[in-house]
Amino acid sequence: MRNSGGAVAAWPGELAEIELKLLAPQGVLDTLREMPVIVQHARNRGAFRRLETVYYDTPERLLYQHGMSLRVRRRGKHFVQTLKRLPDTGQPLTRRHWEAPVAGGTPDLAQLPADEVGGPMTGLTNDALIPVFATKVSRHVRQLDLPDATVEIAFDEGTIEAGARREVLSEIELELKSGNAGVLFDLGTQLLDVAPLQVGTRSKSERGYALAFDVERPAAKAEPVGISAGQAVDDVIAQLVGACWHHLLKNHAVAEKGVDPEGVHEMRIALRRLRTICALFRRDIPSPAFRAINSEARWLMQQLGPVRDLDVFIQATTARLVAAAPEVDLAGLRETVEQQRKAGYGALQSVLADARCSRFLLSLGQMVERRGWRNEIDSEALAILSQPIPVLAEKILCRLHRKARARGAHFRQLSIQAQHNLRIHLKKLRYAAEFFLPLYAPQGAAKRYAKRLARLQAGLGRARDIASARMLVDGIRQDGQPALHLAIGAVTGWLARDQIAMVKTLRKRWRQFKATPPFWER
């Protein structure tokens, strides 16, 4: 992300906006717009606008599939078309877009730089487009002159409409005009103190597509973070934490909807990677910010955990048994677990919509923009932040590798809990290896080490899943249900067989990993 306002090209042309969206319950915008922080810093009473916008795409939703949206908005007597892209990796608040005036309410693609935009815009014609949904919004816009930045705040109330379907819209958009983007999070936190707002992780266009076509963007995997040897430690921390934050935001709505189980899984991965970053750096840079973020990330992981266990049981455990032994009747067991899963997702939706979750997401963005790990540390730690990353990276990797070898000593005798503790540590080592791999690539030794580490950690994860599944079925009541009793017996036996087979696999993978020399040793 950037610490300055979005650079604006000569209009019409490409622009970039840095914007934070907050969803508000109906009826609270009037209270929020009169908050002292807004009244005291606003230039004037602001402007009231009526915005009518139509979104266009091909019948096959070609633009949507490429992460784009195309709209034509009426502003008084004038019409403006805007083409937007989804945010780039590590910049969840920054969206590139192109604007151009049009004569009427339909797009004119000739006014957009197709070659510059690329993708589906090359060769796309006006007659290939159809209207797909519309928004009707009453907007109150005010310009805020704050100490570190100038921010435009927009209070939007209205509807998203697709045929006979309609969804109420009530939200606040904070757009950085100039200055430090950290101000957006400062202001967002103050607004959250007054009303139960939720960080908006979907744009109006994404909500419109979901309403019109019942489509949601799938869960998103973590993307590679390409650090380089010339970067300072401070910049690498910002890049890594920013990538985790983006990963979280992209999967928040997916997890909340509960349609794609991978949304919860990817959120847990993002949180685990974030906690790893805190653990990697806090020994040499003992910042309170790392402790605070790690604590909230741990809380959110705990909220996601039970639902993830149920998802794994339904998707993996029972599915594998059905494929291997179709004669076993698992219908009653699956129905029982599915009811637990639905209840779990209902509780999770409340957690993800809660102010504590929103405050965590805001504090994470604020930490990145303000470089919060610099606060309350001594001069020695500050000096480490200015050093090139390779020296600290090697120190971290050596420490984690030694600890992994120590935790895995006498591997055959490790208890289930000891294996679990080893797995958690190996995850830290694996993520650290992935983070720092670009400093050593394209060495074959680095890829071999990472691959064997990943296979060992995955095997230990499978062993943990087996243990969790056994606990889950042990807790299901069977009174007066013979079929359910038989199903539980079959699953228990299957899991015991899996556990025995996994013991042999884990021993082999541990030997392979132990024999693999660290790739950072020259």
N, C-alpha and C positions, 0 to 999 in steps of 0.2 A: 504494500500500500504506500501511498505518498503522504507526505506531511504538508503538502501545499494544495491550494485549490486546483480544481480541474482546469487544464489548459484548454482553451477554446479556439478552434480554428475559425477562419473567416467564413461567415455564414453566406450561402448554404455550404455545408461540408461536415467534416467529422468533428465531434465534440466528445468530451468525457465528463461525466458527472460522478461526484462522490456523494452518495446518498444513504441515509439510515432511515429505515421504515419501521414505524411502531403501530401495531394494531390496537385499536381502542374499543371498549364496549360502547354500545349506543348510549348517547346521552351525556357523555363525559367531556366532549370536546369543548363545550362552552366554558366549563370550569377550567380546563387546561389552558385555554387561550388567554385567560386573565391571570395566570400565574405571575407573581412579581418579577421573576427572571425574564419573562417575555415582555411584560409591560415596560419595565425599566430600560430594556435594551433595544426595543423596537424603534425604528425611525419615525413611524407614524401608525395610524390605525390599520394600515395595510389595504390590500385590494381584494374585492370579492368578485369571483368569476364563476361563470357557468360553463363547464367544459363538456362537450359532447364528442365522443371519440368512437370511431369504428375501426376494428382490427381486421386485417385481411391476410389471407393465406391461399395456397392452392387447395383443391379438394383433397389432395393426399397429405396435406399439412407439411409441405416441404420445408417451409421456413422454421416451423416449430421443431422439426427433426434436426435442424442444423443450429438450434439454440438461438434463433432470431425471432423478432416480432416486428410487424409492420402495421402502423396505425395512421389514420388521418384524423386530425383533431380540428374542430371548429373553434376559432378564437374570434368572437364577434362576427365580423363580415369576412374574415379571412380563414383560409384552410392551410394547415401545415402537416406534411407527412413526416413521420419519424421511423427510422429503422434502427432497432436496438439489438445488441448481442448480450448473451449471458456473461456474467463477470469472468475475468481470467483467474487462473489459479493464484491464490494468495492475495487477491484484491476483491473481496466479496462485496465491497460497497461501490466499486468503480465499474461503470458500464460505458462502453463505447457506443456512440450512436451518431447517426447522420440525419440531418434535417434539411428540408427544402420546401418552399412554398408550392402549392398546387392551386389550380384554378377552381376546383370544386371539391366535392366530398369523396372522390375516388383517387387512388394512387396514380402517380405518373412516374414510373420507374426510370424514365429518361433523365429525370432530375437528380438521380442518385448515382454515385460513382461505382458502378457495378464492378469494374476491374479492381478497385481499391478494396471493396467489401469482400469480393471473391465468393466462393462456395456456390450456392444455388442462385445467387443474383445474376451470375453470368449466363446470359441467354434467356432469362426469365422475362416474359412479356406481360403487359397490363391485362390482356384478356385471359391470362391463366389464373388471375386472382378472383376470389370471391369473398364477400364479408362473412366473418365467422362469429363475431360477437361484438357487443358495444358496451361502453361505460357512460353513465350520466352522473356527473359529479358537481357538487357545489363546493368551491374551493375558496378558503380565506388564506391569503398569503401575506406574510410580514417579513421584513428584513431586520435581522438582529445584528447589531454591532457589539460583539463581545470582545473581551480583552485580547484573546488570541486569534480571533477569526471573525469573519462575516458569514452568517448562516441565514439561508432562506428557510422559513418554517411554513409548511402548508398543512392546513386542516381540511381534510377531504371527507365529505359525506355524500353518499349516493348509492348507486346500484351498478352491478354488472349484469348484463342481460344477454341471454342466448336463446332465441326462440321464445318459448313459454317459460323458460327457466329464469330465475332471478336470484341474485345473492346480494345481501346488504353489504355496503362498503363503509367503513368508519376507520380512518387511519390518519397518522401524522407522518409527513415526510420532512426530514431534516437534510437539506442540501448544502454542502460546503461551497461557498463562493470564493473564499480566499482564507489563507491562514492554516492553522493546525487542525487536522481531522480529529484529533483527540477531543476537541470541543464538542463534536457530535455526541460522543459517549458521555461527556460531562452533563450535557443538556438532557440527554435521554435518561440518565440516572435520576436527575432532578424531577423529570416528568413522571418517572416510575414511582417516586415517593408520594405522588398525589393520587395516582389512579393505577388500577391493575392492567398495565399495558403489557403487550407481548411483542417481542422482536419479530418483525415481519421477515420471513425468509423466502417468500414468493412474491413476485411482481404482480401487478394487476393483470398482465397478459397471461402469466402462468395460471392464475386463478380463473381467468376467462376460458382458457383451453380446458381446464378441468371441469368447468361448468358446462361447456358446450359439448364436449366429447367424452367425458368421464375418463380422461387421461391424466396421469400424473407422471412427472419425471421419475425415472427409477432411482434406486439408491446409487450413490456415487462412491467409488473407491478413492482411497488416498492417491494423489498424483505425486510423481517423483519431485523432490525438492532439490534442484540443481545448485548446490552450493559450490564454491570454488576456493582454491587454496589462497587466493589473494584477499579474501574477505576477512574482516575483523570479526572477533567473537560476538560483539554486540550486534552486528548486522546478521550474522548467522542465526542467533537466537530469535531475532525479529522475524526472519524468513521462516524458520521452523514453526514458531508459535502461530504466525499468521496462516500458514498452510493448514495447521490443525484446526484453527478457528473456521477457516473456509470449509474444511471437510465436515465439521459439525453443522454449520449452517445449511449446507447442501442436503443433509440427511435429516434435519430436524422435522420438516413437514412430512417427509416420507414415514418417519417413525410415528409421528402423531396420527397420521391417517391409519396406520396399521395394515395397509393393503400389502405392502412388500416387506416381509420379515427382515430383509437385508438392511432396511433403514435403521433398525435397532442395532443390528450387528455392526454396521459401519459407524454409528455414533459411538459405540463402545470402543471400536478401534481408534477413532479420533481422540477419545478421552484417554485411552491407554497410551497413545503416542504423546499426548500432551503431558501426562504425568511422568512419562519417561524423560521428556525434555527437562522438566523441573528437577528430576532426580539427577540427571547428567550434570547439570551446571551448578546446582545449589551448594555443592561441597566447596568449589572454588569461588563461587559468587553467592555468598549466603544472604540472599535478598529475601525479605519478608514476602515479597510479591510471589515468589515461587511457592512458598508455604501456603499462602492464601488460595492461589489458583489450584494447587494440588488438592487441597481439602475439598473445595467445591466440585472439582472433577471427580473425586472419589465418591462424593455423595450422589452425583448424578449417575455414575456407573452402577452404584448399588440399586438405584431405582430401575435401571434398565435390565439388571441381571435376571430377575425371576421370569420376565417375559422372554428373554433370550433362551433360557433353559427350556421353556415350554415349546418355543419355536423349533429348537434343535430336536426335541423329543418327537414332535410330529413330523418334521421334515426328514430327519435322518434315521432315528431309531426305529420307529414303527414302519416307515417306508421301506427300509432295508429288510425288515422281517417279513413284510407282505410280499416282497419280491422273492425272497428265499423260500418262504413257506406259505403259499397262498391259501392253504387249507385252514390255517389258524384264523379264527374269527376275532378280529381286533376292533370291530365296529363300536362296541360298547365302551371300550377303553379309550378309543380315539375321541368319541363324543364327550366323555367325561373330561379328558384333558383339554379338548377344544373349548369347553365351557369355562374352564379355569383360564385358558388363554384369553378369551374374550373379556373376562373380568379383569385380567391383568392389563390388557390394553386400555380398558376404560380408566383404570387407575393411573396408567402411564400418561394418558392424554391430559389428565388434571395436573400431573407433575410438570409436563412440558409447557403447559399454559400458565403455570404458576409464576408469580413475580420472582421467586428465588431463581428459577431457571433463566428468566429474562435478565435478571441482574447479573448472573454469572456470565451470560453471553456478552453483555455490555462491558463488564469489567475485563473480559478477555480482549475485546477489541480495544478498549482503553489502554490496556497493558502494552499492546503492540504499538499503538500510535504514540504513547507517551514514554515508551521504553521504560516501563515501570520497574524492571529489575535493577535499574540504576539507583533507585532510592534506598537510603538507609544502609549503604555498604561503605566499607572503608576504602582508603586510597589504593591499597594493594589489589582489591577486587576490581576497582575501576580501571587499574592499569591492565589487568587481564582482559577486560572487555575491549581494549584497544589493540590487543595483539592479534596477529594472523591466526586463523583457526587451526592449522595443522598440528601445532604443538599441544594444545589442549585436547584436541580430538584423539591423538595417540595416547595421551595420559588417561583419558576416560576409557578408551577401548581396552587398554592394558588392565586397568582396575577391574572392569566388568568381566573380562576373560578369566583373570585369576580367581575371582569370586565364584564364577560358574564352575570352574574346575574343582574348587574346594567344596561347593555345595553338592557336586555330583560324585564326590569320592565314595567308594564302596556302593556303587550304583545299585547292585543287586539287593542290598539290604535296606534301601530307602523305603520308608513308610509312605502311605498314600499322601499324607500331609507334607512330608519332606519332598516328594515328587512335585506336589503342587507349588511349594515354595521355590523349587528349582525352576519350574516352568515360568513362574512370574519373573524370576531373575533373567532367564533366557530371553524372555520377551524384551526386556530392557536392552540386553546385549544385541538382539536381532535388530531392534529399531535403531539403536546407535550405529550398528554396522550399515544399515540402509541409509541413514542420514549422512554418514561420512564416506560412504563408498565412492562418490564422485571425486574425492581427494586422491583416490588410489587407482581408479579405473584408467585404462581397460585391462588391469591385471587379471589373468585367469585365476590366480590364487584367491583373489578377493571374491570372485563370483562363486568359486568352489566352497569357500568358507561360509558365505551367506546361504548357499543352497543347503548345505548339511545342517547348519544351525536351524534353518527354517523347517526342515524335515523333522528334526528332533523335537523342536517346540510344538509342531503340529501333532506329533505322536503323543506327547504329554498332554496336549489339549484334548485329544480324543479320549485318553484315559480319564481325564477330568470329566468329560461329557458322560462317559459310562457311569462314573460314580454319581454324578448328578441325576442321571436317569434312574438309577437304582433307588436313590432317596425319594425321587418323585413317585415312583410306583409303590414304594413301601408306605407312602402316606395316603394312598387312595383307599377309601372304605369299600368293602366288598360284601357287606351284609345282604344276604338274600339274593345275590346276583351270581349264580354259578358261572355264566358265560364270562362275566368280568373277572371272576376268580381265575378261570382257566387262562384268559388272556394275560393277566398279570403274571401267572406262572410261566407262560411261554416267553414273555418279554424278559423276565428275570433270568431264565435259563439262557436265553440268547445273549444277554448282557454278560453273564458269567463266562460264556464261551469266548465272547469278544475280549474280555479282560485277560483271559489266559493267553490268547493269541497276541495281545498287545504287549505283554511282558517280554516275549521273545523279540518282537520288533523293536521295542525301546532299547533293549540291551545292545542290539546291533547298531542302532542309530547313535547311541551314546559312544560306542567304540569308534565309529567313523568320525564323529565330531572331535573326540579327544585326540585322535591321530592327525587332525587337520591343523597345520601351523597357522598362526595368526597372520593375516595378509598385510598388516601394517608393520611387521618386523622386517627390516631391510638387512 
